[in-house]
C-alpha cells in the first residue's frame, strides 16, 4: 500500500514551482495565459452544484465528478488553477517518493494513484444542518475521473518535463528543479 503525501512535502513542491515561475518570466507569462484560458473553459455553472440529498445510486459518475468540481468552484470559492497546481506538485512528489520506492505501492498502479490523489483534493459532498455535518463520500473512481483531467492539464500547461527544467542555486551550482526540490526536502528532514 502506498503512503499518501504529507502537507509539508506538497508545500515544498508548490514553493519550488512558485520560485521557478518567478525566475523564468517568459515561461510564467505563457503558463499564465494558458491557465486563464483553462480557467474560463473549466468554469462550471452554479446549477451543477450537488448536495448530499442529490446523490443516489443511479447518478452517473461523470455527474458526480462535475458536481464535486462545481461545489469546489462555487461553494468553496476555489479555482481550477489551484487543482492543476496541486496535480503538478503531486507529479513531482511521485518522481521523488513513488519512483524511488520510498512511498511503497505497486509500480503498475502509479498513474491511477496519482490521478486519484489529484482528484481527492476536492474532498467529499458535505452539508451542515445546525451543528450536524452530513458527509457523503465520493468514490475513488470519481476522484480519479477528476484527477485525470487535472494531471492532463498540468502536463499540457507546464510541460511533461517541467520537473527536469534546469535551475541554478545562489552559489552557481546547476541542477534540475526536481534535484533542487530534493535538496529542500532533505533540509526539512522529509527525505
N, C-alpha and C positions, 0 to 999 in steps of 0.2 A: 504494500500500500504506500502510495506516495504521500509525502508530507506537504502541507499547504504553506505558501509563503507567508512570512510574518509581515506585519505592517511596517516594521523598521526596515526590513530588507527592501520592500517595494518603495519606501520613501527615498532610499538611497538611489534606486534606479531612476525614479522620477526626477530627483535632483540632478543626476547625471544628464538626463535628457534636457532639462532646463538649461544647464550650463553649456551644453553643446549647441543648443539653439541660440544662445546669446553670443557665442563666438563665431558662428557661421551665419552671418546676416543674410546672405543671398539664399542659402538653403532655407532659413527660417521664413523668409518672405514667400518663397514658393509653397512651403508647407502651410503657412497661414492662409494663403489663398485657397489651397485645396481643402483645408479644414472648414473654412467658411462656406464653401460650396457644398461640402458634405453635410454640414450642419443644416443648411437650408433643405437639402434633399431628404434628410433623415428626420426632419421635424414632423411629428405626427399630430393630428388634430386632437383637441382635448376630449372629444367624444369617444376616442379609442381607449380612454382610461377604464380599467376594470377594478371592481371591488371584490371583496370576499364572496358576497352573495351572487356575483355574476358568474362564478366558476361552477361548472358542472361537468360530469364525465364526458359528455358528448361534444364539448367545446374543443375545436381543433387546436393543435399545439401552436400553429402559427398565430392564431388569435390570442392565445395566452402570452406568447412572446411579444406580440405587438402591444398588448395591453400592459405588460410589465414595462416595456420601453416608454409608453405614453405616461404611465404613472411616474416613472423616473424623471421625465421631462417636465411634466405639469405639476404633479403633487409634491415632488421633492425639489423642483426647480433646479435640476441638474442638466448638463448638456451632453450631447452625443460625443463631443470632443473629449470630455473627461473619460468616457468609456473607452475611446480609441487610445488615449494616452495610457490608461491603465493596462490595456491589452499590450501596448508596446513595452511597458515596464515588465509585464509578465513574460513576454518573449525573451527579454534579456535575462530575467530570473531563470527561465528554463535553460538557457545556454550555460549559465553558471552552475546551477544546482542539479537540475534534472539530467543534463547531458553528462555530467561528471559522476553520476550515481549517488551523490550525497542526499538527494531527496527521496531515493527509493523509487518504487514503481516500475512497471514494465515498459521497456522501450517502445513496444508496439502501440502503447496507449498514450504516448506523449502528446500527440496532436489533439486527441479528444480531451485529455486532461487540461491542456492549455485553453481550448475553446470553452470547456465547462467553467473553469476558474474565471475566465474573462467575462462570461455571462453572469456568473454568480455575484458580480459586483452590484447588480441591480436588485438583489435581495428577493424577498417574497411578497405576497399580497398581504396587506395589513389594513385593518380598520379599527379605530379606537372608539368605543362606546362607553362614555363615562370614564371609569377607571380601568375598564377591561379592554385588552387589545386582542382582537381576533386575528389569527395568522393562518393563512393557507399557503403551505409550502409549494413553491414552483419546483417542478421536477428537474433532474439533471439534464434531461433531453431538451427542455425548454431553455435552460441556461445555455446549453451547448448551441442551440439554434441561434441565439443572440450573439454568443461569443464568437461563432464562426464569422459573422459579419464584422464584428469588432476587430478580430485578428486580420481578416482580409483587408479591411480599410486601413488598418495600421501599416500593413506591409505595402499597400498601394501608395499611401501618402508619404511615409517616411522612407520606404525602400526596404527590400528584403535584407539587404546587407548593412542596415543602419548601425548595428552594434559593432560592425567591423570598420567603421569610419575612423580615419586617423586623427589623433589628437596629440598634443604635446603638453607636458607639465611645465610648471614655472621654472624648473631647472633645465629645460630644453630636452628632456627625455621624450622620444616618440613612442607611441603605443596606440592600440585600438581603444575605442570607447569602452568596450567590454573589459579590457585589461585595467583601464582606469577605474571602472566601477568595482572590479575585484579588489583593487588596492583600497578603495574606500570601505568595502565590506570587511577587509582584514583589519583596517584601522579601527572599525567599530566592533571588532571581535564577533562578527557574524559569519565568518568563513573560516 
